[in-house]
Amino acid sequence: QLIETAPAKVPIKMFEKYDVEPGDIASLLGRVDIVPASLVLAQAALESGWGSSRFALEGNNFFGLRTYDEETPGIKPISADGFKLMRFNDIGHSVRAYLRTLNTHGAYAGLRKARAQQRAAGTMPDGMKLTPFLTAYSEIPEKYGSLLRDVINAGVLGRFDGVRLAVD
């Protein structure tokens, strides 16, 4: 709310965190908006094998977040080279990194634009309608949106889209 009510008081760190030019309030607003809970839950389920993957169990990585930096702590995949799956101290850190990825990475600019259009139309961001903008997230882009929609439908996760997931 500080961004909208007192834009001059927004700390420079906020602009840096979201990779936005200081003072560009419109761009910042587009990057600090929520990611619908249905989408977060569906991606966590798919990317972590419903919480059973080695990366989720050993590294609290529920979103398949990778690192290509040799110095960053991570878990090496058994059948892939050139990257590691990031290791997090707890699930909250994993969720924050995932949200920052969707809100800053260029691959998800379409998601942010669609989310802003939903807001401009006076509706809350809808996870089901945002699934087509996540094809770059997956190694199976042609199926990923459909898989996410299946998980959202099966779990009736759309009911959570108005809920805010808070991370300490």
Secondary structure, DSSP 4 states (H G I P E B T S, - for coil): -HHHH-GGGS-HHHHHHTT--TT-HHHHHHHSS---HHHHHHHHHHHTTTTTSHHHHHH--SS--EE--TTS-EE--SS--S-EEE--SSHHHHHHHHHHHHHH-GGGHHHHHHHHHHHHTT----HHHHGGGGGGGSS-HHHHHHHHHHHHHHTTGGGGTTSPPP--
